[in-house]
Amino acid sequence: MTVTREFIEGLPKAELHVHHVGSASPRIVAELSARHPGSPVPADAAALAEYFQFTDFAKFVEIYLSVVDLIKTPDDVRLLTYEIAREMAGQNLRYAELTVTPYTSQLRGIAPEAFCEAIEDARTAAEKELGITLRWIFDIPGETGLAGAEETLRVATKIRPDGLIGFGLGGPEIGVPRPQFKPFFDEAIAAGLHSLPHAGETTGPETIWDALRVLRAERIGHGTSAMQDPALVDYLGEHRIPLEVSPTSNLATRVVASYDVHPLKAMVEAGLVVTINSDDPPMFGTTLTNEYAVAADLLGLDNAGVGELAKTAVRVSFAEDSVKDTLTAEIDAYVAANS
């Protein structure tokens, strides 16, 4: 049976690799830009599609940070977070672990206590009003170095909002070696947070090895270069370390040349655990629904196969068991009703 977009849209889903600011749709960004005139970011939703064009990862980071500059107050943070949840719920997402970077907002004058209060207020409202469970991964913006790492750790362990489950590392990989962040990850892990760094997106397998051996990663954000190292493939498979794969993101940032050469199929054929994610969906012109459609095509999946992908994301998430059980049952019932 050919998988239809309608089936994927209706499928209950979880997402594990999606960025807070990077999930701001043209509608949300336009509203923020209208609140704060003078930004280079267009306040017209239609013009944003052209603005979100970039030639490489470095240009993407530049555009991303210009959107971060629009988030100037705790009310902006609350608006962004709740409206992201609304759009996720519209795709039948039931659970999402958002990668959140409080330090970039702190640099722009938002106190971390107010930032955390704003995302928590949005989280609790979204669960009650929209039926979606949100959890946070606080990540170090790699380009800010040790200062960003120290403050991100402080916020994560001292303020620690109720929805926080993980500690991550994002931003550029080139020129940002992973081992320098070991003390911060060690403290975060000791405080009970999960280690969830990005690795191997714009660099080779050695960055993934560093994430595993030095940062004690429990999942790998992207891991696109993993298939270049057979020993790494064996390790990932033996230890069942999930890869958070985002195909369209990899094309948009020129990490891979086309879907045809994307390593997703090779990862699955090697027996690796993969989840499908959207990363920064509006900036890449995609949605989680679209990423599942891409994966279904690349992997030749039927409805049941897409359902299994969805259940994998639930299984390797850090949701409470009750959330996992409920969502898994919902996926099974939906697939059965559409077989």
N, C-alpha and C positions, 0 to 999 in steps of 0.2 A: 504494500500500500504506500503510495506517495504521500509524504508528509506535507500537509497544507499549512499555510501561514495561520489560518483560522484555528487549526489544532494547537499550534504553538502558542498563539495568543491566549487561548483558554487554559493552557496547561498551568497548574500551580507551580511556581518556580521560587528558587532561592538564588541569590547572587553573592559571591564572596570577594570579588575584586572589582570594586567600582568606587570612584573617587567622589568625594563630597562636592567640591567646587566643580569638578569635571562633569558632574551630572546636571549642571545648570542648563536647562533648555533655552533656546532663543526667547521663549516667552518670559522665563525667569530673568535671564540676563538683561533683556530689554527693560523690564521693570526696575531692576537695580540700576541700570545706566540712566534711566529717566530720573531716579531719585538723586543721582549724583552727577549733574552736568559737568562737562569738561573732560570726560574720559575719552580716550581714543576708541573705546568700544562702542559700536553703534547702538542707539536706543531703538532702532527699527529691527524687528525680528527678521524681516526678509533680508536686510543687509548683513545680518550676522552670518548667514551661510557663506558669503564671500569672505567675511573677516576670518572665519574659522578655516581658511585654507593655509596650508603650511607645507614646506618642502622637506623638512627633516625634523628630528627630535628636538634639536636646539630651538628651532622656530616655534615648535609646539609649546615648549616650556615658556617662551616669551609671551605667547598669546594667553596661555593658561594663567600666568601671573598678572596679566593685565585684567583678567576677570576677577582674580583675587583682590585686586585694588578696588573693585566696586563694593566690596564687603567691608563697610566702614563702621558699622554699629552692631550691637547685639541684636537689634531688631532685624537688621539685614541677615544675620546668621540664622535667626529663627525663621524668617520668610524663606530663605534658601532651603533650609532643611525640611520644612513641612511641605513645600511645593515639590521638592524632589520625591518625597514619600508619596505624594498624591500621584505623580506621574508613574512611579514604580507600581503602585497599586493598580493603576490603569492597565498595566501589562500582566496582571495577575501574579505579581511578586508577593509572596507571603512573608519572606524573610530576607534581609540583606545585611551584610557586614560592610559598612562604609568606611573607606580609608579617609580619615580626617586629619588635617594638618593645622592644629591650633597655633603653632609657632608663627606661621605666615600671617595669620590675623593679629597675633600679638604684636608683631613688628609694625602693623598698621594701626596700632593704638587700641585694640580691643583687649581688655584685661582677660586673662585666661579663666578666671572665675565666672565672669559674665558670659564668655564664650561657651563654657560648659553648661551653664544654666540655660542658655538659649537652645542648644542642641537637645538637651534633656527635655525641655518643655515641648519642643517639636516632636521628639520621639514618643513621649507618653501620649500626646494628642493624636499622633498618627496611628498608634496602636489601637486607641479607643475609637477613633472616628473613621479610619481607613482600613483597619484590619491587617496592617503590616507591622511586623516586628523588626525593629532596627537595632543593630549593635555597632559599636565603634571600634576601629583600629586606629590608634593615634600613631602617625608616622613621622619620622624625622625627615625634613626636607634636606636631602643629601647635600645640596649646594650650600647650605648654611653651616656645614661642618660640625665641630664639636660644641659650639655654642648652641646651635639648634638642637643637638642631641641632648645636651644637659637640661635645657628648659623643657623639651618634650617629655623627658623622663620625669622631671619634677611635677609637671602637670598631670601626667599619667598616674603617678604613684601618690602624690600628696593631695591633689584635688579629686582625682579619680571619679568621674561621673559613673552613675550606676550602670549605664549601658556599655561601658568599656570592657572589651574582652581581649584585645591584642595590641601588640607593639610592633611597628613596622618601620620601613626605610624606603623612601621613594625618591623622586627627582632623578637627576642625571646619574648614570653609572660610570661613564668615562671620566676619569680624573677624581673619582670619589671611592677610594678603596674601602671595602667592607670591614676589614679587621679593625680599623680605628674605632668602630662603634661597639666593639665587644663589651667593654665595661658597662655600657648603657643597657645593652640587651641582657647581660647577666643580671643586672639589678631588676629589670622589668620582669624577667622570668622568675626571679626569687620572690617578687611581689605577686606572683600568680597570673601574670599576663602571658599570652601565647606569642611566640616569635613568628612574625609573618612578613619578612622582608621581600622587596622586589629583587630579582637577580636574573641575569642572563637574558635581558631584553635587548640591550644595545651593545652588550659585551659578550665574551665567550663563556665556555663552561666553567672556567676558573672562578668566575664571580659566583656561580651557583655553588661550587665547592666551598667557597668562603662562607656563603650564607648558611650552608649545612654544618660545616665543621666549626666555624668561629661564632656565628650568631645563633646556632642551634635551631635553625628554621624548621617549623612544623609543616608549613606549606611554602611553595615558591611562587611568588608573584611573577607571572609570565614564564620564565624558564625556556624561552624560545630557542636558545642555543644548545639545549641539553643534548639533543640527538647527535651533536658533533663529537661526543665523548662516550664511547661504548662502556667504559668503566662507570661513568656517571649514570648512564641509563640503567645499568645493572643495579647500582646502589639505590636509585630512586624506586626501581621496581621491587627490590628486596625489602626495603623499608617502608614501602607504600606511602611515599611522600607525594602528596597531590601537587599538581601543577595547575595554576590558575591561568587558563589560556584565553586570549582575547584576539581572535583572528583579524577583525577589521582594524583594530588599533595597530596591529603589527604592519598592516599595509599602509595605513595613514601616515605612520612615522617612518616609513621606508625600511623597516626592520626586515621585512620579506617583500619580494617583488610582486607576488600574486597569490591568490588563494591556491592555485595549482601547486605551488611549491611550498606552501605552508606546512610546517612539521606536524600538525595536529594528527594527521592520519598515521604517520610513522610512530608517533607517541602511543597511540591507541594500539597499533599492531605490535608494539614492543611490550604491551601489557602494563603501561604506566597508568596511574590514576590521573584523570584530567577532569577539570570542571570548565564550563563555558561561561564567559563573563564579557561585560561590555566596556570596562575600564573608564573611559571618559566619553560616554555615548553621544551626546549632542555635538561635541567637538569633532567626533569622527563620523558624524552623519549616520549613526547606527542606534540600535536599541538591543536590549537583551533578546527580545523576540527575534530580531534579525540575526543575531549571533547564533541562536539555536538553529535557524534556517540554514545558515552557512555551514554549521557543523553537520547538520543532517545531510546536506548535499555532499560535503567532503568525505563523510564516513559511510554514506549509503544507508542511512538509518530509516527504519519504519517508525510508526507511532510508538511502538513498544521500546525501540532503541532510544528514541528521544526521551521517553519517560525514564529510562534507566540513567541517562545523563542527568536528568533533573534530580533523580534520587541520589546520585553520587554527590551532587553539591550539598544536599541536605545532610547526608551521612558524614561528610568530612568538614562540615561547618562546626562552629562552636556554640550552636544553639542548645538550649536546655533540652533534655530528653523528651519532655512533653511536647515541645514545639516540633522536634524531629518526628516523633511518632504521628502527630496530627497531620503534618505536612506530607509525610510519606504515604499515609493512608489516603489523603486527598489525591495525590498523584496516581496511585494505584486505581482508585475508583474512576478517575477521569480517563485514564488509558483504557480501562475495561469498558467504559461506556462509549469509547470511540474506536473500538477494535472491529 
